[in-house]
Amino acid sequence: MGAVLATVLAFPPHYLAENNTLDTETDPENINVAEQIKKGELAESEVDLKLVDQNNSDEDIESSTNEIDNLKAKTNQQMNQTSEEDPEKIESKSTVEKDNVEDNSSESTLETFKDAELQTFSLKAAVRESSTSKLGRIQNANAGLYRNVEDKNPFTTAGTEYTDRVFYIKKQAEANGQQYYLISTVASSTRGVLGWVKADDMWAQNHVGVDKQAKTFILKGTGWAYTDAWGAGKDVIYRDLTPYKDQTFKVNLTEKVGNYIWYRGELNGRSVWIQAGNVTKINENSTKESSTSKLGRIQNANAGIYKNIGDRTPYTTAGTKYTDKVFYIKKQAEINGQQYYLISTVASSTNGVIGWVKAEDMWAQNHVGVDKQAKTFILKGTGWAYTDAWGAGKDVIYRDLTPYKNQTFKVNLTEKVGNYIWYRGELNGRLVWIQAGNVTTIKENSTSKLGRIQKTETGIYKNIGDQNPFTTAGAQYTDKVFYIKKQADLNGQQYYLISTVASSTNGVIGWVKAGDMWAQNHVGVDKQTKTFILKGTGWAYTDAWGAGKDVIYRDLSPYKNQAFKVNLTEKVGNYIWYRGELNGKLVWIQASNINTSNIFYTNYNLTFKEALDKQMSRSPQTDKYRNNNGYIQSSLVDIKEGAVITGDPVNLRTSPGFGQNVWGQVNRGAVVDYLGQVKGDLHEGSTVWYMVSYNGQILYVHSCKLAHYFRHLISN
């Protein structure tokens, strides 16, 4: 029978269980020992002797038990005596004891002890664990990985699976003078754990976090990119960074391994770690990013557009999509002496952004706002209209402005690009930009006139220079007086702004060419209160110098010799007009129809010769010089330019034209006061009409029906 004698020193329960040191399935005694160890009934300082020989009979085991007990007692005594000695001496003494063992029971027992192997272990030292933060690499494939630091044998070796790669070390331990590292695939001592490795089998470096600040660097194109900081061969993502030279690398985490800094960021869509020596700071030797305000055009289709400043490869080229078009530039940057512009479709560095373009690939000009004042210009009909100031081919809205020549262009924004001014306004319902050289200014100035539109076909314009009038005068705006408080000149053509009230902003109808109007200066005289006597002649109007549609009373004879209280006096042309109340209505009456004193004058419509002949025909004669020339004081003579009707009958009209404007008829020889010559409708080859006064009315007759002369009227 063969037997094995084993000396076991404090086996940890998990060692026995995991490594099956005791065969608890085949030996009930082993079950008992294992249970005792697990329950703590056997102290670590106790020595348990176990004879295991499954081939022996129960009798053999029993006969050997006493001898084993004796050997156990001797071994305990020897260990107590040598506890203070060198472990090597202890081992030597144990060997001597082994050699001196005698089997007194039988020769077979002695033979068994000669062949048996005695295993002796030192007392278990305390295991000291502590937290740490390192990164480590297993140095060789034969290095063991242990489930526990107390384990005698590793559960596996590193092999090719666990070498040439980096591991996180968040816990370390020391047992019996041997240091161990707990390696993990993640930065944790509980998750991703692989096992314990002797420190001697590893290359480890301290691992600390620096910051989580966002940073931007430029790749040098050197080194490798890894899954983890201080990565090894199996951790490589990109072994060649030359394709990424000068590309930006946006960092979100910085760590230190040993004496070296590592950065984590995104590269080509993957999260990578790159050692600091392989990057350079952006704008390290140049200016930082700065705000600017420019407009720019990409010069050629091959120009690259970059997502980030310094990217080695553009994400696209300009092609036909981004050429022949203007862009806003609100940010610029310089890196390693290369300037870049950030181009956008709107005036922003965050919205509408296309990307970064090298400055040398662009034609850019400074872009500044001038003002937001409203202005009105006249289009010359030259140039183009664009979506943006300094637009290019793709920005054109109207390539031909000749159809809009002399049309008004109302501006709401003025900007300067380079040395040129650009105006933004509405044209044909669309918002456009036009360069200042393609517009001209309108010379406007204030005035004070009253005017009447001469013909029904006269155009009325919303804006000076509009190609087409928004309406014609027709019956609505003829035979009526208007206020003119503003006039303008465009390319030698004068316009009047007509209004129903004395204002250039209220009651405005529109602009009328001065050649289509009869206008007279209109000035205020005074606002003094006066009282006059009506002659009973003429008409009363809503406005001074009123026309047919302005008449309130066409017959003032019922009001002859009635008092007329005046509160406003104005002058139109050369004639005075008075405003006052008549029969409960506010009216304007021309001064010739009012007696300004209590002296009443009668106009006999006689020439001086006619009056003298009448006087000389009376008897008795009172003038002894009747056959000689007579003289009258000049203050008693009113010299007027008179006129005689030569047709029979002749219409007297309220305006110098034909239509529904006949005031009345007179026969040949009728005398009228000649007031002047005006332009009117063509008749018998002439457009000359005469303005006359008849019975206190301002009327018109064609020049072919009238002969005028000077006559002298003698006052009573």
Secondary structure, DSSP 8 states (H G I E B T S, - for coil): ---EEEEEE---HHHHHHHT-S-TTT-HHHHHHHHHHHHT-S-TT-EEEEEE-TTS-HHHHHHHHHHHHHHHHHHHHHHHHTTTS-HHHHHHHHHHHHHH---SS-HHHHHHHHH------------EEEEEEEEEEE--TT-EEBSSTT-SS-SEE-TTTSBSSEEEEEEEEEETTEEEEEEESSS-SSSSEEEEEEGGGEEEEEEEEEE---EEEEE-S-S-EESSTT--GGGEEES--GGGTT-EEEEEEEEEETTEEEEEEEETTEEEEEEGGGEEETTTTS---EEEEEEEEE--TT-EEBSSTT-SS-SEE-TTTSBSSEEEEEEEEEETTEEEEEEESSS-SSSSEEEEEEGGGEEEEEEEEEE---EEEEE-S-S-EESSTT--GGGEEES--GGGTT-EEEEEEEEEETTEEEEEEEETTEEEEEEGGGEEE-EEEEEEEEEEE--TT-EEBSSTT-SS-SEE-TTTSBSSEEEEEEEEEETTEEEEEEESSS-SSSSEEEEEEGGGEEEEEEEEEE---EEEEE-S-S-EESSTT--GGGEEES--GGGTT-EEEEEEEEEETTEEEEEEEETTEEEEEEGGGEESSS---------HHHHHHHHHTSSS---TTTTS-----GGGEEEEEEEEE-SSSEEEESSSSSSS-EEEEE-TT-EEEEEEEEEEEEETTEEEEEEEEETTEEEEEEGGGEEEEEEEEE--
